[in-house]
Amino acid sequence: MKVELARIKDIPLVLEESINVADWDVERFDINFEGPITVKAECFRAGKEILINVETDFFEIIVCSRCAKEVKKEKNQKFMLNYNETEYPDFIDIDNDIREQLLLDMPLKVLCKQDCKGICPHCGKDLNEGECSC
């Protein structure tokens, strides 16, 4: 997403774009995305600073680290980016910064739910569905 500095006036400039996940290389073995990432950016000036409120919406399919089930989750992230306009003469390309925020928000260990009990190490029964006979 490129933000043209000349378009940012007294009122905020709102931009929306759908990003193909394959273009950003953010998927992992345990986190995959379904559909595009929707990005909404609200850009405004504060002196020499360009402030951009970013909101992303997407669906991810995770493989739980404890029970190995696939779960589809809707995610919404909000964050702010800021730039000094003197470093960018015409436009700011914010794709890499948004990608970085997505990667930083990914957990080291993904879970289907916070209290996931996992699987029995002996018989392999999903302990979320009940006790095993071991």
Contacts in CASP RR format, 6 or more apart in sequence:
PFRMAT RR
TARGET T0000
AUTHOR 0000-0000-0000
METHOD contacts of the structure
MODEL  1
MKVELARIKDIPLVLEESINVADWDVERFDINFEGPITVKAECFRAGKEI
LINVETDFFEIIVCSRCAKEVKKEKNQKFMLNYNETEYPDFIDIDNDIRE
QLLLDMPLKVLCKQDCKGICPHCGKDLNEGECSC
1 15 0 8 1.000
1 17 0 8 1.000
1 19 0 8 1.000
1 39 0 8 1.000
1 41 0 8 1.000
1 93 0 8 1.000
1 94 0 8 1.000
1 95 0 8 1.000
1 98 0 8 1.000
2 91 0 8 1.000
2 92 0 8 1.000
2 93 0 8 1.000
2 94 0 8 1.000
3 13 0 8 1.000
3 15 0 8 1.000
3 41 0 8 1.000
3 43 0 8 1.000
3 50 0 8 1.000
3 52 0 8 1.000
3 91 0 8 1.000
3 92 0 8 1.000
3 93 0 8 1.000
3 94 0 8 1.000
4 90 0 8 1.000
4 91 0 8 1.000
5 50 0 8 1.000
5 85 0 8 1.000
5 88 0 8 1.000
5 89 0 8 1.000
5 90 0 8 1.000
5 91 0 8 1.000
5 92 0 8 1.000
6 90 0 8 1.000
7 13 0 8 1.000
8 43 0 8 1.000
8 44 0 8 1.000
8 45 0 8 1.000
8 50 0 8 1.000
9 45 0 8 1.000
10 45 0 8 1.000
11 44 0 8 1.000
12 42 0 8 1.000
12 43 0 8 1.000
12 44 0 8 1.000
13 42 0 8 1.000
13 43 0 8 1.000
13 44 0 8 1.000
14 40 0 8 1.000
14 41 0 8 1.000
14 42 0 8 1.000
14 43 0 8 1.000
15 40 0 8 1.000
15 41 0 8 1.000
15 43 0 8 1.000
16 38 0 8 1.000
16 39 0 8 1.000
16 40 0 8 1.000
16 41 0 8 1.000
17 38 0 8 1.000
17 39 0 8 1.000
17 41 0 8 1.000
18 36 0 8 1.000
18 37 0 8 1.000
18 38 0 8 1.000
18 39 0 8 1.000
19 36 0 8 1.000
19 37 0 8 1.000
19 38 0 8 1.000
19 39 0 8 1.000
19 95 0 8 1.000
19 98 0 8 1.000
20 36 0 8 1.000
21 27 0 8 1.000
21 33 0 8 1.000
21 35 0 8 1.000
21 36 0 8 1.000
21 37 0 8 1.000
21 58 0 8 1.000
24 37 0 8 1.000
24 95 0 8 1.000
24 99 0 8 1.000
24 102 0 8 1.000
26 33 0 8 1.000
26 99 0 8 1.000
26 102 0 8 1.000
26 103 0 8 1.000
26 106 0 8 1.000
27 33 0 8 1.000
28 106 0 8 1.000
29 63 0 8 1.000
30 62 0 8 1.000
30 63 0 8 1.000
30 65 0 8 1.000
30 110 0 8 1.000
31 60 0 8 1.000
31 61 0 8 1.000
31 62 0 8 1.000
31 63 0 8 1.000
31 106 0 8 1.000
31 110 0 8 1.000
32 60 0 8 1.000
32 61 0 8 1.000
32 62 0 8 1.000
33 58 0 8 1.000
33 59 0 8 1.000
33 60 0 8 1.000
33 61 0 8 1.000
34 58 0 8 1.000
34 59 0 8 1.000
34 60 0 8 1.000
34 61 0 8 1.000
34 72 0 8 1.000
35 58 0 8 1.000
35 59 0 8 1.000
36 58 0 8 1.000
37 56 0 8 1.000
37 57 0 8 1.000
37 58 0 8 1.000
37 102 0 8 1.000
38 56 0 8 1.000
38 57 0 8 1.000
38 58 0 8 1.000
39 54 0 8 1.000
39 55 0 8 1.000
39 56 0 8 1.000
39 98 0 8 1.000
40 54 0 8 1.000
40 55 0 8 1.000
40 56 0 8 1.000
40 57 0 8 1.000
41 52 0 8 1.000
41 53 0 8 1.000
41 54 0 8 1.000
41 55 0 8 1.000
41 94 0 8 1.000
42 52 0 8 1.000
42 53 0 8 1.000
43 50 0 8 1.000
43 51 0 8 1.000
43 52 0 8 1.000
44 50 0 8 1.000
44 51 0 8 1.000
45 51 0 8 1.000
45 85 0 8 1.000
48 84 0 8 1.000
48 85 0 8 1.000
48 86 0 8 1.000
49 82 0 8 1.000
49 83 0 8 1.000
49 84 0 8 1.000
49 85 0 8 1.000
50 82 0 8 1.000
50 83 0 8 1.000
50 84 0 8 1.000
50 85 0 8 1.000
50 88 0 8 1.000
50 92 0 8 1.000
51 80 0 8 1.000
51 81 0 8 1.000
51 82 0 8 1.000
52 80 0 8 1.000
52 81 0 8 1.000
52 82 0 8 1.000
52 83 0 8 1.000
52 92 0 8 1.000
52 94 0 8 1.000
53 78 0 8 1.000
53 79 0 8 1.000
53 80 0 8 1.000
54 77 0 8 1.000
54 78 0 8 1.000
54 79 0 8 1.000
54 80 0 8 1.000
54 81 0 8 1.000
54 94 0 8 1.000
54 98 0 8 1.000
54 101 0 8 1.000
55 76 0 8 1.000
55 77 0 8 1.000
55 78 0 8 1.000
56 75 0 8 1.000
56 76 0 8 1.000
56 77 0 8 1.000
56 98 0 8 1.000
56 101 0 8 1.000
56 102 0 8 1.000
57 74 0 8 1.000
57 75 0 8 1.000
57 76 0 8 1.000
58 74 0 8 1.000
58 75 0 8 1.000
59 72 0 8 1.000
59 73 0 8 1.000
59 74 0 8 1.000
59 75 0 8 1.000
60 72 0 8 1.000
60 73 0 8 1.000
60 75 0 8 1.000
61 70 0 8 1.000
61 71 0 8 1.000
61 72 0 8 1.000
61 73 0 8 1.000
62 70 0 8 1.000
62 71 0 8 1.000
62 73 0 8 1.000
62 110 0 8 1.000
62 112 0 8 1.000
63 69 0 8 1.000
63 70 0 8 1.000
63 110 0 8 1.000
64 70 0 8 1.000
64 71 0 8 1.000
64 110 0 8 1.000
64 111 0 8 1.000
64 112 0 8 1.000
64 116 0 8 1.000
64 118 0 8 1.000
65 109 0 8 1.000
65 110 0 8 1.000
65 111 0 8 1.000
66 111 0 8 1.000
66 112 0 8 1.000
66 116 0 8 1.000
66 117 0 8 1.000
66 118 0 8 1.000
66 119 0 8 1.000
67 112 0 8 1.000
67 116 0 8 1.000
67 117 0 8 1.000
67 118 0 8 1.000
67 119 0 8 1.000
67 126 0 8 1.000
67 127 0 8 1.000
67 128 0 8 1.000
68 119 0 8 1.000
69 112 0 8 1.000
69 126 0 8 1.000
71 112 0 8 1.000
77 101 0 8 1.000
77 102 0 8 1.000
77 105 0 8 1.000
79 101 0 8 1.000
81 94 0 8 1.000
81 97 0 8 1.000
81 98 0 8 1.000
83 92 0 8 1.000
116 128 0 8 1.000
117 127 0 8 1.000
117 128 0 8 1.000
118 126 0 8 1.000
118 127 0 8 1.000
118 128 0 8 1.000
119 125 0 8 1.000
119 126 0 8 1.000
119 127 0 8 1.000
120 127 0 8 1.000
120 132 0 8 1.000
120 134 0 8 1.000
122 132 0 8 1.000
122 134 0 8 1.000
123 132 0 8 1.000
123 133 0 8 1.000
123 134 0 8 1.000
124 132 0 8 1.000
125 132 0 8 1.000
125 133 0 8 1.000
END
